[in-house]
Amino acid sequence: MVWESADLVTWSAPWLLNVAGTIPDGRNAWAPEAIWNPATGDYVLYWATKATLNGVFKHRVYHARTTNFRSITTPQVYIDRGGSQETIDTQIVEVPAGVGNHRYVRASRDDQITIEGSDSVLGPWTRLGDLAAIGLTGAQVEGPMWLRFNNRDEWTLYLDQYASGRGYLPVLTVNPSSPGSYRIPASGSYHLGGTRKRHGSILNLTAAEQNRVLARWRGTAVNRIQAYSHQDRYVRHADYDVRLDANVSPEQDAQFRLVPGLTGGAGTISFQSVNFPNHYLRHYGFDFRLDAHDGTTTFAEDASFRQVAGLANSSWVSFRSVNYPDRHIRHNNFLLRLDLISDARGRDDATFRLTS
């Protein structure tokens, strides 16, 4: 699945790039990565697919080239260790001149975490070693992810401790192309937060990109939207429809972040889903649904509202539409709608409370 953005704040609707569909007997597409290839002026996209080749059914890493992530060249085998040995979870890092003997270094999980080097994205690649000397093999860790520190000439290779279920372990080196230089830091010298991280990818941000992202999401609380007229019920999405329910499960279906309105209008808000973060509450034909942001002006207007004093109780809140300012969000028989409010029942049904 592919999304694109010009600013890391507004994202397109997703589209499917069926990379494994052209591989004979291709069964899956795991851990996709991409790297710009200056030699060909396009991206090299690579991933793991389990397929039968030369009578052997196993995971191999394949690659293809693309300029737009909508069409690709015919996939080719990128890594095949031979025999029945599978290979998954490759990630490549470009190393600056003067560090090590190779421009590119890649790490993959086979029976080890194998480190290889090359001066070209498409190879040939040379095996440099593995991490067995520091007690890490493919039976214990997978999902390698590179990070170069911003404040010093040192790299971390994060490895997912999948066998023990403990998430990422950082391994440090000053030279990614020298596996003998890798070391595991003392356990008290790093902290990865309270949630388990695994199978990720990290990109550098410019200061402008960072500022845009932080301005949009810094300190954004997670809220539930409680109904005034049925205070045991909360707004939730279910199969992308939106309604009121009690005892919502999973609880994230009733959790939203109030973010600045997608229209960009001062004082407006939008409701961003917690468990589908590219999806927002929007009205469509005055009915409500949870939809992926498609980048259009119409979507932004349908998903933007003004928070006003509660129509039935001023200590609660109501939400007035941006593009239909005479209408408010209300529920009708527990289904969320955008309606004209003309009576006491409507005012009750259009009044809510934001709770944690």
C-alpha positions as CSV (number, residue, x, y, z in Angstrom):
1,M,0.0,0.0,0.0
2,V,1.3,3.4,-1.0
3,W,0.5,6.9,0.2
4,E,2.1,10.2,-0.9
5,S,2.5,13.6,0.6
6,A,4.1,16.9,-0.3
7,D,4.4,18.1,3.3
8,L,4.1,15.0,5.7
9,V,0.9,16.6,7.0
10,T,-1.7,16.0,4.2
11,W,-1.7,12.6,2.7
12,S,-3.3,11.1,-0.4
13,A,-5.7,8.2,-0.5
14,P,-3.8,4.9,-0.6
15,W,-3.3,2.8,-3.7
16,L,-2.2,-0.8,-4.2
17,L,1.0,-1.6,-5.9
18,N,0.8,-5.3,-6.6
19,V,4.5,-6.1,-6.6
20,A,4.2,-9.8,-6.0
21,G,1.4,-10.3,-8.5
22,T,3.7,-10.7,-11.5
23,I,6.0,-13.2,-9.7
24,P,5.1,-16.8,-10.6
25,D,3.5,-18.4,-7.6
26,G,4.2,-15.3,-5.5
27,R,2.3,-15.5,-2.2
28,N,3.0,-12.3,-0.3
29,A,5.0,-9.1,-0.2
30,W,6.8,-8.3,3.1
31,A,8.9,-5.4,4.4
32,P,8.9,-3.2,1.4
33,E,11.7,-0.6,1.2
34,A,12.9,1.8,-1.5
35,I,16.1,3.7,-2.1
36,W,17.0,6.3,-4.8
37,N,19.4,5.0,-7.4
38,P,21.4,7.8,-9.0
39,A,22.8,5.4,-11.6
40,T,19.4,4.8,-13.1
41,G,17.6,8.0,-12.0
42,D,14.8,6.1,-10.3
43,Y,13.9,4.2,-7.1
44,V,14.8,0.6,-6.4
45,L,12.0,-1.0,-4.6
46,Y,12.7,-4.2,-2.8
47,W,10.8,-6.7,-0.6
48,A,10.4,-10.4,0.3
49,T,8.1,-12.8,-1.5
50,K,7.6,-16.5,-0.9
51,A,7.5,-18.2,-4.3
52,T,8.6,-21.3,-6.1
53,L,11.8,-20.9,-8.2
54,N,13.8,-23.8,-9.6
55,G,11.6,-26.1,-7.6
56,V,12.3,-24.5,-4.2
57,F,9.4,-22.7,-2.4
58,K,10.8,-20.1,0.0
59,H,11.2,-16.4,0.8
60,R,13.7,-14.5,-1.4
61,V,14.2,-10.8,-1.7
62,Y,13.1,-9.3,-5.0
63,H,13.6,-5.8,-6.5
64,A,12.1,-3.7,-9.2
65,R,12.5,-0.1,-10.4
66,T,9.9,2.7,-10.3
67,T,9.7,6.4,-10.8
68,N,6.2,6.9,-9.4
69,F,5.3,3.9,-7.1
70,R,2.4,3.2,-9.4
71,S,4.1,1.0,-12.0
72,I,7.3,-1.0,-11.7
73,T,9.6,-2.9,-13.9
74,T,9.5,-6.7,-14.0
75,P,10.6,-8.0,-10.5
76,Q,13.9,-9.7,-10.4
77,V,15.5,-11.8,-7.7
78,Y,17.7,-9.5,-5.5
79,I,18.9,-11.9,-2.8
80,D,18.8,-15.7,-2.9
81,R,21.1,-17.6,-0.5
82,G,20.7,-20.9,-2.3
83,G,19.2,-24.2,-1.1
84,S,16.3,-23.9,1.3
85,Q,17.7,-20.9,3.2
86,E,15.1,-18.0,3.3
87,T,16.0,-14.3,3.2
88,I,13.7,-11.5,4.5
89,D,13.8,-8.0,5.9
90,T,16.5,-6.3,3.9
91,Q,17.3,-2.6,4.5
92,I,20.0,-0.6,2.8
93,V,21.9,2.5,4.1
94,E,24.0,4.9,2.0
95,V,27.4,5.5,3.7
96,P,29.2,8.9,3.1
97,A,32.6,8.9,1.4
98,G,35.5,8.2,3.7
99,V,33.6,5.7,5.9
100,G,34.4,2.1,5.2
101,N,35.0,0.6,1.8
102,H,31.5,0.6,0.3
103,R,29.0,3.3,-0.7
104,Y,26.0,1.1,0.3
105,V,25.6,-1.4,3.1
106,R,22.6,-3.7,3.5
107,A,21.5,-5.9,6.3
108,S,19.2,-8.9,5.8
109,R,17.8,-11.7,8.0
110,D,18.6,-15.2,6.9
111,D,20.1,-17.7,9.4
112,Q,22.1,-14.7,10.5
113,I,21.9,-10.9,10.3
114,T,24.0,-10.8,7.2
115,I,25.9,-7.5,6.3
116,E,26.8,-6.9,2.7
117,G,28.5,-4.0,0.9
118,S,28.4,-2.6,-2.7
119,D,29.2,0.6,-4.6
120,S,26.0,0.2,-6.6
121,V,22.4,-0.2,-5.4
122,L,21.9,-3.1,-7.9
123,G,25.2,-4.7,-7.0
124,P,27.3,-6.8,-7.2
125,W,27.2,-7.2,-3.4
126,T,30.0,-8.6,-1.2
127,R,29.3,-10.4,2.0
128,L,31.0,-8.6,4.8
129,G,30.0,-10.7,7.8
130,D,27.3,-11.1,10.4
131,L,26.6,-10.4,14.0
132,A,27.1,-13.9,15.4
133,A,30.3,-12.6,17.3
134,I,28.1,-10.4,19.5
135,G,25.5,-13.2,20.0
136,L,22.9,-12.2,17.5
137,T,21.6,-14.5,14.8
138,G,18.6,-14.8,12.6
139,A,17.0,-17.2,15.1
140,Q,16.8,-14.3,17.6
141,V,16.5,-11.0,15.7
142,E,15.1,-9.7,12.4
143,G,13.7,-6.5,10.9
144,P,17.0,-4.6,10.7
145,M,16.6,-0.8,10.6
146,W,19.5,1.7,10.1
147,L,19.8,5.1,11.8
148,R,22.6,7.6,11.6
149,F,22.8,9.9,14.6
150,N,22.4,13.6,13.9
151,N,25.0,14.7,16.4
152,R,27.9,12.3,15.8
153,D,29.5,10.0,13.2
154,E,27.9,6.8,14.5
155,W,25.2,4.5,13.3
156,T,22.6,2.3,15.1
157,L,21.3,-0.9,13.5
158,Y,18.0,-1.6,15.3
159,L,17.1,-5.3,15.4
160,D,13.7,-6.6,16.4
161,Q,14.0,-9.2,19.1
162,Y,11.1,-11.2,17.7
163,A,12.0,-14.5,19.4
164,S,11.7,-13.0,22.9
165,G,9.0,-10.5,22.0
166,R,11.0,-7.5,23.3
167,G,11.1,-5.2,20.3
168,Y,14.1,-3.3,19.1
169,L,17.6,-3.7,20.4
170,P,20.1,-1.0,19.2
171,V,23.5,-2.2,18.0
172,L,26.1,0.6,17.5
173,T,29.0,1.1,15.0
174,V,31.1,3.8,13.6
175,N,31.5,1.9,10.3
176,P,28.5,-0.1,9.0
177,S,30.7,-2.0,6.5
178,S,32.7,-3.5,9.4
179,P,30.7,-6.1,11.2
180,G,33.5,-6.6,13.7
181,S,33.0,-3.0,15.0
182,Y,29.4,-3.6,16.0
183,R,28.7,-3.5,19.7
184,I,25.6,-3.8,22.0
185,P,25.4,-0.8,24.4
186,A,24.8,-1.3,28.1
187,S,21.1,-1.9,28.8
188,G,20.7,1.2,30.9
189,S,22.2,3.5,28.3
190,Y,19.2,3.7,25.9
191,H,15.4,3.9,26.3
192,L,13.0,3.3,23.5
193,G,9.9,4.5,25.3
194,G,7.0,2.6,26.9
195,T,5.7,1.0,23.7
196,R,7.3,-1.8,21.8
197,K,8.9,-0.7,18.5
198,R,9.6,-3.2,15.7
199,H,9.9,-3.5,11.9
200,G,10.2,0.2,11.2
201,S,12.0,2.7,9.0
202,I,13.4,6.1,9.8
203,L,13.8,9.1,7.4
204,N,15.7,12.3,8.1
205,L,13.5,15.4,8.3
206,T,14.5,19.0,7.4
207,A,13.8,21.6,10.1
208,A,10.8,22.9,8.0
209,E,9.3,19.4,7.7
210,Q,9.7,18.9,11.4
211,N,8.1,22.2,12.3
212,R,5.1,21.4,10.1
213,V,4.6,18.0,11.7
214,L,4.9,19.3,15.2
215,A,2.7,22.3,14.6
216,R,0.0,19.9,13.3
217,W,0.2,17.2,16.0
218,R,2.1,18.4,19.0
219,G,0.3,17.5,22.2
220,T,-2.9,16.4,20.4
221,A,-5.0,14.6,23.0
222,V,-7.0,11.5,22.4
223,N,-10.7,12.1,22.9
224,R,-14.0,10.2,23.1
225,I,-17.2,12.0,22.1
226,Q,-19.9,11.3,24.6
227,A,-23.6,11.9,23.7
228,Y,-25.6,14.3,25.9
229,S,-28.9,12.5,25.3
230,H,-27.5,9.0,25.9
231,Q,-24.6,9.4,28.2
232,D,-23.6,5.8,28.2
233,R,-22.9,6.0,24.4
234,Y,-20.0,7.4,22.4
235,V,-19.4,8.3,18.8
236,R,-17.6,5.4,17.1
237,H,-16.8,4.1,13.6
238,A,-17.7,0.5,12.6
239,D,-17.0,-0.7,9.1
240,Y,-16.4,3.0,8.3
241,D,-19.9,3.9,9.2
242,V,-20.3,6.3,12.2
243,R,-22.8,5.8,15.1
244,L,-23.3,5.9,18.8
245,D,-22.6,2.8,20.9
246,A,-22.0,1.8,24.5
247,N,-19.2,-0.5,25.5
248,V,-17.2,0.1,22.3
249,S,-14.8,-2.7,21.4
250,P,-12.1,-2.2,20.3
251,E,-11.9,1.0,22.3
252,Q,-9.8,2.7,19.6
253,D,-12.9,2.8,17.3
254,A,-14.3,5.5,19.6
255,Q,-11.1,7.5,20.0
256,F,-10.3,10.6,17.9
257,R,-7.8,13.4,17.8
258,L,-9.1,16.9,17.4
259,V,-6.7,18.4,14.9
260,P,-6.7,21.8,13.1
261,G,-9.4,21.8,10.5
262,L,-8.4,20.3,7.1
263,T,-9.6,23.5,5.4
264,G,-6.9,25.5,7.2
265,G,-9.6,27.9,8.4
266,A,-8.9,29.6,11.8
267,G,-10.8,28.1,14.6
268,T,-11.8,25.0,12.7
269,I,-11.2,21.4,13.8
270,S,-11.3,17.9,12.2
271,F,-11.8,14.5,13.8
272,Q,-8.8,12.2,13.1
273,S,-9.2,8.5,13.8
274,V,-6.7,7.1,16.3
275,N,-6.5,3.6,14.8
276,F,-6.9,4.8,11.1
277,P,-4.8,8.0,11.3
278,N,-5.3,8.9,7.6
279,H,-9.1,8.7,8.1
280,Y,-11.4,11.5,9.3
281,L,-15.1,11.9,10.2
282,R,-16.8,13.5,7.3
283,H,-20.3,14.0,6.1
284,Y,-21.4,12.7,2.7
285,G,-24.9,13.3,1.6
286,F,-25.4,14.6,5.3
287,D,-24.7,11.1,6.5
288,F,-21.4,10.5,8.4
289,R,-18.6,8.0,7.6
290,L,-14.9,7.5,8.3
291,D,-13.0,8.1,5.1
292,A,-9.4,8.4,4.0
293,H,-8.3,11.9,3.3
294,D,-8.1,12.2,-0.5
295,G,-6.5,15.6,-0.6
296,T,-9.5,17.3,-2.3
297,T,-11.0,20.6,-1.2
298,T,-14.4,18.9,-0.9
299,F,-13.1,16.3,1.5
300,A,-11.4,19.0,3.6
301,E,-14.7,21.0,3.8
302,D,-16.8,18.0,4.6
303,A,-14.4,17.0,7.4
304,S,-14.1,20.5,9.0
305,F,-16.2,21.9,11.8
306,R,-16.5,24.7,14.4
307,Q,-16.8,23.8,18.0
308,V,-19.5,25.9,19.7
309,A,-21.4,25.9,23.0
310,G,-23.6,22.9,23.4
311,L,-27.1,23.6,21.9
312,A,-28.8,21.8,24.8
313,N,-26.3,22.6,27.6
314,S,-23.7,25.3,27.2
315,S,-21.2,23.4,29.4
316,W,-21.1,20.7,26.7
317,V,-20.2,21.3,23.0
318,S,-21.8,21.1,19.6
319,F,-20.1,21.0,16.2
320,R,-21.3,23.2,13.3
321,S,-20.4,22.4,9.7
322,V,-17.9,24.6,7.8
323,N,-19.5,24.2,4.4
324,Y,-23.1,24.0,5.7
325,P,-23.0,26.4,8.6
326,D,-26.7,26.1,9.3
327,R,-26.3,22.4,10.1
328,H,-24.7,20.6,13.1
329,I,-23.5,17.1,13.9
330,R,-26.3,15.1,15.6
331,H,-27.3,11.5,16.0
332,N,-30.7,10.2,14.9
333,N,-31.5,6.7,16.2
334,F,-27.9,6.5,17.1
335,L,-26.6,7.2,13.6
336,L,-24.5,10.3,13.1
337,R,-25.8,12.9,10.6
338,L,-25.4,16.5,9.7
339,D,-28.8,18.1,10.2
340,L,-30.8,21.3,10.6
341,I,-31.6,21.6,14.3
342,S,-35.1,23.0,15.0
343,D,-36.5,21.5,18.2
344,A,-35.5,20.4,21.7
345,R,-34.8,16.8,20.7
346,G,-32.5,17.9,18.0
347,R,-30.6,20.2,20.4
348,D,-30.2,17.2,22.8
349,D,-29.0,14.9,20.0
350,A,-26.6,17.6,18.7
351,T,-24.8,18.1,22.1
352,F,-21.7,16.2,23.1
353,R,-18.9,16.1,25.6
354,L,-15.2,15.5,24.9
355,T,-13.8,13.0,27.4
356,S,-10.5,11.2,27.7
